[in-house]
Amino acid sequence: VKCIIKHCAQFAVFCKYSDFLVISEPKNGHAILLASIEEYAALFSLLADKNKLRLLSYICSCKESLLSVRTTAHALQFSEGEAFALLEEFCTLEWVLPESIDMGDGPVRVYRPGDTMALLPLLCFAREFLANAKLFYLNNYLRTKPLLQNMLE
């Protein structure tokens, strides 16, 4: 079985353990495992916005099970309008799920964090692109065909 094994050398130094990603190569290449170029461009464009990345980090770090516009805006020093707009955008991605609770004065819109478990590995591996390798690690690149065969087709 052909596999990609990526060792996060820089991450291992800081965390005192090694982290690996092993992906078996399907018969027809990795393209079947990947999203389209357009989808990746949209995701990375979204994550390139500092306030959106701050909000995503906040959502992942909250101990509360529900988030309000007011507390989110206060925590991130956003206006309530900006917090509302970003949370609504995140609803379309299902990074938060909208809910309504009755506080006695009528319904209040709140947000439940969605499935964002992939953020940590994404950030760890993205750091590898940012890091200047200070350590040597073995990299045997013995591929006989392109890594991303058919992705651009």
N, C-alpha and C positions, 0 to 999 in steps of 0.2 A: 504494500500500500504506500503510495507516494503521499507525503504530508508536508505541510509548511510547519516548521517549528520556529517560533519567534521568541527569543529570550529577551526579556526586558532588563538588560544589564544595568542601566541607570536606576531603574526602579528597585532592583534587588539591592543596590548599595544603600539606598535610603531606608528601605524597609527590613533589611536583614533577612530577606528570604527571596527566593527566585520565583518568578511568575512565568508561565509558559502558555502559549496558545498553540494547539495542535488542530489542524484542519485537514481532514482526509480529502484528497483530490478526487472529485467525481470523474467518471469515465470521460465525460464531455467537457471537462474543465470547470473552473471555479465560477464561471458566469452565472450558473444556476443558483448559486448561493448569494448572489449580490443583487442589489437594487440597480436601477438605471442611473446613468450619469446625471440625468436631470434631477432625480430624487436625492442623490448625494450632494449635488450643487445646492439644492434648496435647503437641505439640512445644514450644510456647512455655512451657507449664507446666514441662516438663522442663528447658528451658534457664534458667528462672527460679530453679532451685535452684543456688546458688553452687557447691556441691561438684561437682555434675554438670557444670557449665560448666567448672570448673577441670580436671576429669578429661578432658573432651573436648579442651580446650586442650593438656593434657599429651600425650594420644594423638597429636595433630597435630604436636607439637614433638619427639617422640622420634626419636632416630637409630636406636635398636634396632628390629629387625624383630619381636621378640617381647617381650611385657610379662608380668612375673610379678606376683602379688598383693603380694608382699613389697616389691619395688622400687617399685611404684606407690604403695603405702601410705607408704613411707619418703619418696619424692619429694614427696608431697602432704600429708604429716603427717596421714594418716588412720590409723585402726586397720586391721588386716588384714581384720577382719570387714566394715568399711564399704567398703574397697577391693574386696573380693570381691563384695559385694552390688551395688555400682555397675557393676563390670565384667560381672557376669552380666546386669544389666538392659540394658547396652549391647549384649550378645550378641543380645538379642531385636530390637534395632534394626539389627543388623549393622554397628554402628560399630566393634566389635571382633569377631573370629572366634575361637572357642575351639579350642585345639589341645592335644595332649598330647605330652610328651617324656619319655623314660625317663632319669632321672639316676642309675641304678644301684640306687636304693632303691625303685623302682616309678615309676609314671607321675606326672608333675607337670603340672597344668593351667596353660597359658599362653595369652596372647591376642595375636593378630595384628591390628594396626590395619586396619580396613576402609576403605571409600571415604568419606572425610570432606572431599573437595575442595570441597564446596559451603560449608564453614564460613567461609572467608575472604570470599567475596562476601556471604554472609549478614551477617557482622559489619560489613563496610564499609557496606552499605546500611542496616543497623540503626542505624549511627552517624549516618546522615542524619536519622533520626527523633529522635535525641538532641541533635543539634547546633543551636545557635542560629545562624542564618545571619549571618555577618559580612561576606559578600561578596555582591554582586549578581550574579545570573546570569539570563540570559534564559529565561523560562518561558512559552512560547506554548501556552496550553491552548485548543485549538480543537475539542475534542470536541463531537459533537452527540448522543451517547448515553452512558449511564453507563459508567464505567471497568470496574466489576465486575458488569456485567449478568448476571443469572441465577445469580450465585454463591450467593445466599441462598435460591434456590428449591429 
